[in-house]
Amino acid sequence: MSDVSMNVSYIWSRGVQLYGVRDLNMPATTTNFTYTINSASGSPTGTYTVPVMTGKRPDTRYGTVAYAENGVNSYYNGLAVQVNKRFTHGLQALALVHLVA
């Protein structure tokens, strides 16, 4: 079809030696905390669970011991699909899907 075009792109990016900060005095124990996901009307639709650091720090004399380093790596992979449709009288529609892994 001459009035439809499609573009598929693979996106890859890698970052090396990026700036990052680590807490060297992080508590060792973790527990899970579950959030409830509500719909716009307020009814529960699902849950989301994340680990949370609890307990005492290894060295209780200090709070956070921030260690700044340039050893962080970053990886990004994505797929972008774009469909473009031309209509009569100068109208145009665009659909874009971007998947990230």
N, C-alpha and C positions, 0 to 999 in steps of 0.2 A: 504494500500500500504506500503510495507516494506521500500521503499526508500524515504518516506516523513514523517517528524515529525512536530508536532505542539505543541507550548508551550504558554499557556495563563496565565498571571500573573496579579494580582491586587496589586497595590502599594499604601500604605497609610502611611502617616507620619504626626506627629503633634509635633510642637515645642512650648514650654511654657517658659515664663519669658525670652524671647529673648531681646537683646539690640536694642533699637530704639531711634530716636531723633525726637522730635516734635517742631514746631515753635509756641510758645505761643502768638506771636504778628502777626499772619497771617491775611491778609486782609479778611474781611467778605464777600465781594461781589465777584461773579464769572460771567464770560461770557464764551460762547462757542467759540472755534476756530476750523475751519474745514480745514484739510489738504487734498490736492488732491493726489490720488495715481495714478502714471503713469506707463505704461507698459515699457518694455525695449526700445521700439521704441519712447517713449515720449508721446504717446496718453493717455488721462485720462481713467482710468478703474474703478475708484470708489473714495470714500471719507472716511475720518476718523475724527470724531469729539471728542474733549476732552475739559473738563472744564479748564479754566485758571483763576487764581486769579488776580483780578484787584482792583483798588481803593487804598485808604490810609490804613495804618496800624492803629489798634486801639490806640496805643500809638506812636505818630509820633516822639517822642524824640529818639526812638530806631529803629534799623532795625530788624534783626532776633533775637529773644530771644529763643535760643536753649535749650530745656529741654531733658536731657538724662535720659532714664528710662529702666527698665528691665521688662516691663509689656506687651510686644508685643507677640502675639500668631501667629502661622503659621500653616496652614493646607494644605495638598497636597494629592490629590487623582488621581490615574492614572491607566490605563489599558494598558498592553503591550501584543501584539500578535506577535509571531514569527513562521514563517513557514520555514522549512529547507528541501531542495530537493537534493538528491544525484543522479548524473548522471553517465554515464559510463566513463571510463578512468580517474577516480579521480576528475572529475569536480563536483562542488557543488554550489548551489544557495541559498541565504538567503534573506527573505523578513521580515521586522520588521515594525510594526505599533505601535506607542505610543500615546495614547489618554489621555489628561489631563483635569480634571474637576476642 
